């Protein structure tokens, strides 16, 4: 039996099911939808929900197996708590972190590093493509790794720094190519392949391991 919670939303136009590693399974119902619609959605989507729950469990196991370390673009950094420290600082392969719950400070550090890691990669990609972007933003999203707007505004998820370096490179090139081709047509993928010939491998890695990219 799949346990789930139900939430009514005035903004929802249809029944929606979400699987979150922390919150579990949630069914979002439009205001006027009958209560039975939640159980019907769970029955209909059961195979998909079970797969997502299995992925979430694997993600929790992978994160738990890290111990006192965190990944950084393929490297392994050891966490070293220090009393009185408020900001995270890297010293070789060690991250000096605040004592106690340091996740917020650690996320802020990853966000700062994401801007430093992504900007030169994005600048290189747009130069090679002969185009430009208007804005770069670092975000924290649950499912999106990057985005490119029609105005040239670029957005990337800081959690990409928890992945191997070739995964970050692929996402940067993916979004940069959207500056020229906004859809996912064959023309778009041909453009990606021209600049990242082995893009299928990091793309596959991200699909399989994206849920493990959490602190």
Buried (B, 14 or more C-beta within 10 A) or exposed (E): EBEBEBEEEEEBEEBBBBBEBEEBBBBBBBEEBEEEBBBEBBEEBEEEBEEBBEBBEBBBEBBEEEEEBBBBBEEEBEBBEEEEBEEBEEEEEEBBBBEEEBEEBBBBBBBBBBEEBBBEBBBBBBEEBEEEBEEBEBBEEEEEBBBBBEEBEBBBBBBBBBBBBBBBBBBBBBBBBBBBBEEEEEEBBEBBBEBBEEBEEBBEBBEEBBBBBBB
